Each structure stands twice: as C-alpha cells, then as structure tokens.
C-alpha cells in the first residue's frame, strides 16, 4: 500500500493535482483554517493528506468499461 500511495503522490504532482487541491483548500480556508494551514505548512502531513485525497479522486474515476457502460446507457 505504501508504494501505491507514493506512486499516486508522484503522479498527482506530475499532472498538477496537488496544485488543484491546494487551490481548493485555499478557497475553503475560512471553513477550516487549521487543517488548511497544517496541510500547507507541515510537509509530512501535507503529503499524507494528498495521498489520501488523490487516492479518493483516483478511485472515483470510472474505469474504461464502466465509462463505456454509462455512455451506452445515456445514449439508449
């Protein structure tokens, strides 16, 4: 699991996912300033949180088969 999280973190950095998450967090800083501040200031915490967030995002994306089934259902 540790290796998979490391890969997700590196991939997320490469495609700009980390920047998108940081921008969203800044937009919501008034709702939870302590967690956003810790995410931005504590690299270890930020990396751990980013790993969890990127995994959640990755798992929410349908696989090709699921996406094709959804498109087929919409067309039918």
N, C-alpha and C positions, 0 to 999 in steps of 0.2 A: 504494500500500500504506500509506503514511504517513497518508493521510486516513482510510482504513478503520480503522486502529488508533486514531486519535483518536476516531472515532465510537464504536467499541467501548468505549473507556475512558469516554467521557461517558455512554453508555447504561448501562454497568455501574455507574457511580456513581449514576445515577438509580434503578435497580431494587434497589440495595443489594448488588450483587455484590461490590463492594470490601470492604464490611464483613464479608460472609460469608467471603471469602478471608482477611482479616486474622484473624478469629476462628479459622479452621482453622490458620493459621500459628502463632498463639499456643499453640494446643493441642499443636502439634508442636515447640515451641521447643527442647525437650530433645534432639530428634533432630538439629537443625541450627541452633543458636542464632546462628551468624554470619550466615547468609543471612536469617534472620527479622529480626535486628537491623538489617541493612543495608536490608531491604525497608521497615522501619518508619522508619528514621532518614534515609535518602537518598531524597528525593522523586523525583529523576530516575530512579534505579534502580527505585524502587517503581512508578512509572508505566510504565516499560518492562516490568517483570515482570508487572504487572497486565494490560497489553495482551496479552502472550503467553498468560497464563493465561485471560483472558476469551475470547480467540480460540479457544483449545483447547476451552473449555467450549461456546462457540457452535457450533463445528464438530461437537461430539459429539451435539448435539441433532438428531434426525432431522427432515427436512422433513415437511410435512403428508402428502405422498404416501407417503413411507417409513413414517410412523407409521400411516397407514391400512392399508398392506400388512401391517405387523407385527400390528396388531389383527385384521385379517382372518384371518391365519394362526393366531392364537391361538384365534379363535372356531371355525374349521373343524376 
